[in-house]
Amino acid sequence: MTTATLSPTTASLPTGQPRLNYREASPAAFQGMLALQKAVNQSGLEKSLLDLVKLRASLLNRCAYCIEMHVREARAGGESEERLYLLSAWEETALYTARERAALRWTEALT
């Protein structure tokens, strides 16, 4: 996750009000998020799996900005539209591997 990836300051709520600028609200927390993402990126887990996990967490958190961002990233990484559309109901389809299902189950437990 780059600084650009973590910047929802240009997004706005449906009311047109700007979203919270968490870089300014809590610089220390923002630096922690960057450090965590750096560690995740160096974990050896494949990007496609990380994309699914990030998107699923965003769906659970109901963050439109994050959902749009992670869908865009997953598509750029070659993820299929069908798997993106069905991620909300991943337990009801055989489109995801056992490894992906375990990661999605873990994501739901943590989120």
N, C-alpha and C positions, 0 to 999 in steps of 0.2 A: 504494500500500500504506500503510495507516494503522498507527498503533501497535497498534490492536486486531487488525489483520490479522496482525501479526508476533508475536502473543503466544500461544505454545503452552503457557503455564504452567498452564492449566487442564486441558489434555489429559494423559492418562497412558498409559503403556505397558500392554500386556495384563496385566502382573504387578501393576499398580496403582501402580508407582513413578512419581513425577513425572518429566516430561521435563526436559531441561536448560533452565534459564532463561538464554537467551543474552543477555538484557538485562543481567543481573547478571554473567554469566560474562565478557562482553567489551563493556562499554558503548561503546567506540570502534567496534568492528565493527558493533554495532547501529546506531549513528549513521550509519555508512557505508552500511548496507543501506537506511536511510531516505532518504539522499541519492541513492542509485542509483535507488530506486523513484520519487522525485520527478522525476529526470531522464527516466526512462522514461515517466512519465505526461505529461511535457511534450514528448515526442518527436514527437507528431502521429500515432503509430500508433493504429489503432482499438482500442478496448477489447476487442472480440471476438477479435481476433488475439492481443492480450496475454494474454487469459484462456486461450486454447488453449496458448500457449507456456508459461505458468506451470503449467498442469495437466500438460503433457507432461513438463516438467522434474521435477515432483513424482512422476509415475509412474516415471520413470527412477531417481529417488533413493529410491523406495519409502517415502515419508513419508506415512503414513496421515492424519495431522493435516492436512498440506498438501493432499493429494488431496481430502479432504472439503471443505476450505475453498474450493479453487479450483473444484470441481464446483458448490458452492453459488453462488459468484460468477458462474460461466458461465451457470448456469440462470437466475439473476436477470437476466442480461443478454440472455436470449432464446435461448441456445444450445439446439439440439435434443438430445433424449436419445440419438438414434441416433448423432450425431456425438461425443457424450461417450463412449458405450459403445465406439465403434470407434477412439478416439484411439490406443489401444495398437497398433493395426494400421493406422495411417493410410496407409502405403505401399501397402496392398492394396485400397484402396477409392477410388472417384472422388468421395467426399463432400467433399473439401477442395479449395479453389482452388489454382492454381499458386502464388499469393502465400503462402497458408497452408502449402503443402507446403515451400516454400523456408524459411519461418520455422521449421517443425518440424525440417527437416533441419539447420538452423543450431543450433537448440536441442540436438539430439542430439549434434552435434559439440562443443559447449561443455560439455555436461553430462557 
